[in-house]
Structures are given as C-alpha cells and as structure tokens.
Amino acid sequence: MKTFLSQPLNVFLTAFFLIALPLITLPINLFDGEIVQQQGTTDITIQAPLSLSYFVGLGYSKEDMLGIKDFYLLPKGYAVAFIVLIGIPGLIAYRVNLSKKKE
C-alpha cells in the first residue's frame, strides 16, 4: 500500500519544509555571517551568527537595523545552510528509499 510518505521525493519535500519553516520564520542565529555597520564615513565588518529569517525581513525591527549597511552569509554559513536544508532531508529521503527497496 502506497502512502504519501512512502515516496522519497515526498519525504524530501516534507522534511525540507518542516526544517525550513522555523529557520525562515524564527530568529534562530545558526549560520556564520558578517554584518557591515556604517559609522560615519567608515564601514566596520563584524562576524556574527545570522538567521535566515533576517534575509526575508523577519526577526528584527527597524531600530535594530540603524547603522547596518549590509549583512550576508560567509561560505561556512552557506555550507551549514545547505547541509541543514538540503542534506538532512536528502538523507532522510535516501533512508526511505533504501527501506522501500528492501521490501
């Protein structure tokens, strides 16, 4: 009997959305990034953990962004984001695929 979660692609998409939803809606600072602050005529770069919610405009107020010129992820932050958003759901879907082949 086939169920919705017996297909690896459906498992991948479900796991992706279940993991991505809190990361994009809540300010969970997990990913290495840099914040560029403007102080007068100089820019100061600060390394800090960032949340994916900051990139969609959630998790901070306008007062928090005073003096902030830009913020972005570092390569290590992109790697962690890829592993969490693509790698973990991919491993879960692969495990479902392996168990499906055993049957």
N, C-alpha and C positions, 0 to 999 in steps of 0.2 A: 504494500500500500504506500503510495507516494503522498508525502505531506509537503507543505511549503518549505520547511527547513531541511528536507532531505536532499535538496539540490544545492551543490556547493556555491553557485552564484548567489542564490537567495540567502544562504548563510553569510556569505561575504558582505552583501549589501546590508543585511540586518545588523551584523556586528559593527560594520563601518558607521552606520547611523547611530547606533547605541553608544559608541565611543565618541563620535564627533559631536553629538548633540551637547553633552555637558562641556566639552572643550571649547565650543564655539559660543555657548551662551553664558557660561560662568567664568569669572576671572581667576582661572587656575594658572598660576605662573610656573610653567614647566619647561619652557623652551628658551634656550640661550639666545639672547639678542643684544642689541645696542640701542641706546636712547641718545639722540642728539639734542642737547639743550643749547639754546641761544642765550648768551649772557653778553649784552651789549653788542659789540661787533665780532665777538669770537664765538666759536662753536665748541662745546665740550661734549665729548663722547663718553658715555658711561655704559659699561657692560652690566646687564641686569636680566634676570629671567622675565620672559614675557608670556602673555596668554594669547591664544588665538582669537579670543573674544575682542581684543583690542583692535584687531585688523578689520572687524566688521562693525566697529563703533559701539560695542557693548562693554560694560565693566569699568568704565571710568566716566568722570564728569568733566565738564568744560573747565572747571577750576583746576583739575589735575593736569590739564594739558597746557596751562600757561607756561610759556617759556620753552615748550617742547617743539622743536623744529621737525623732527622725524624720528621714527623708530622702525627697526627692521630685525629680522632673524639673522643669526650667523649661520654658517654652514653646519655647525654642530646642531643648532636649533632646527634647521630644515631636516637633518638626518633623523633626529628624535621624532619630529612630527611625522615623517614618512613611516618610520617604524611603528609608531603608535596608531596612525590612521590607516595604513595600508598593510604593513607587515603582520600585525597581530590578527586582524580579520582574515588575512590571507592564510595564516597558519591554521586558524580555526576552520576555515573552509576546506583546506587541504586535509585536515584530520577527518572531516565529514566525508570527503571524497574517498579517503583510504578505508574508512569503515563501511562505506557503501560497496566498495569493490570486494570486500571480504564476504559479504552476503551473497 
